[in-house]
Amino acid sequence: MDDPEGCPVTTLYAIKSGVPIVGLGLLLILSGFAGLLVAGIPVPPFPVPLLFAGFSLFLIWAGFTK
């Protein structure tokens, strides 16, 4: 399914490079631990940051191996 001419949309947004997946993983890590880092935000229950971190690491790994 490779397009020899290249799709301008995927070239413009760097979808083939995996950068958006890595960026999403980093945002999930930040949002998962925001309650621990920022004063005034209630701390989420213990498994929530771990779930965010685990899925974030998977997304970062998937982005780099793409």
C-alpha positions in Angstrom: 0.0 0.0 0.0 3.0 2.4 -0.4 2.2 5.4 -2.5 5.2 6.2 -4.7 4.3 9.8 -5.0 3.6 10.2 -1.3 0.5 11.5 0.3 0.7 15.2 1.1 -1.3 14.8 4.2 0.9 12.2 5.8 4.0 14.1 4.7 2.7 17.3 6.2 1.8 15.8 9.6 4.7 13.3 9.8 2.3 10.4 10.4 4.7 7.9 8.8 7.5 8.9 11.2 5.8 8.0 14.4 6.3 11.4 15.9 2.6 12.0 16.8 2.5 8.6 18.6 5.6 9.5 20.7 4.1 13.0 21.4 0.8 11.4 22.6 2.8 9.1 24.9 4.6 12.0 26.4 1.4 14.0 26.9 -0.2 11.0 28.6 2.8 10.7 31.0 2.5 14.3 31.9 -1.3 14.2 32.4 -1.0 11.0 34.5 1.5 12.5 36.9 0.1 16.1 36.9 -1.7 15.4 40.2 1.6 14.6 41.8 3.5 17.5 40.3 1.1 20.4 40.5 -0.2 21.7 43.8 -3.9 22.2 44.0 -4.8 19.3 41.7 -6.2 16.3 43.5 -4.1 13.2 43.3 -5.7 10.4 41.3 -6.1 6.9 42.7 -2.9 4.9 42.6 -3.6 2.7 39.6 -4.5 5.6 37.3 -0.9 7.1 36.9 0.4 3.6 36.5 -2.0 2.8 33.7 -1.2 6.2 32.0 2.5 5.5 32.3 2.3 1.9 31.0 0.2 2.9 28.0 2.5 5.9 27.4 5.6 3.7 27.3 3.9 1.4 24.9 3.0 4.4 22.6 6.6 5.7 22.8 8.0 2.3 22.0 5.5 1.9 19.1 6.5 5.3 17.7 10.2 4.6 17.8 9.9 1.2 16.2 7.5 2.3 13.5 
